[in-house]
Amino acid sequence: MYATSTNATSATTEKRSNKMLVYLTGLVFAMVGCTYAAVPLYRRFCQATGYGGTVQRRESVEEKIARHATDGTVTSREIVVQFNADVADGMQWKFVPTQREVRVKPGESALAFYTAENKSSAPITGVSTYNVTPMKAAVYFNKIQCFCFEEQRLLPGEQIDMPVFFYIDPEFETDPRMDGINNLILSYTFFKVSDDNK
């Protein structure tokens, strides 16, 4: 009788253990599935709601310009884009914008240049970062071609011109948060990547 009771308890415990194992295995698979699905689901959520500044409507620049022309929201407003250039401490480059500013209307593209010159007696490799101010307007500043985040290697005394091809999104004009913003500053800073004194 005691053996039968022990066997029944053991069978019940084993049944519970198996049931728990099935639940935990299912939970692990569900968690792994959620991990893989999280990024696409979050992206869809952002596209549907515009959360995080995600553009809800995917249009090319040409489509946006044509839509604004049809809606009668084309503007004659000019935005002054000013250019700034800096180098990190210890980097022996002269780095300057070729022009101080350009005037551009939302929807128009513009081309600007920066010039870098290695003032040292050794090759120097640099990479630049950029920012646009005011920060709330940066989302409307779109670079078509840019030298940022690309390594640039200059030999001693070498000088190069680097283009920045950009446009201001036509949505800039219809965003009430952009009222009163008529100047943007595009600023680049070059940092030394490696010492090529070999």
Secondary structure, DSSP 8 states (H G I E B T S, - for coil): -HHHHHHHHHHHHHHHHHHHHHHHHHHHHHHHHHHHHHHHHHHHHHHHH-GGG--SS---HHHHHHHHHHHT------EEEEEEEEE-TT--EEEEESSSEEEE-TT-EEEEEEEEEE-SSS-EEEEEEEEEESGGGGGGEEEEE--TTS-EEE-TT-EEEEEEEEEE-THHHH-GGGTT--EEEEEEEEEEEEE---
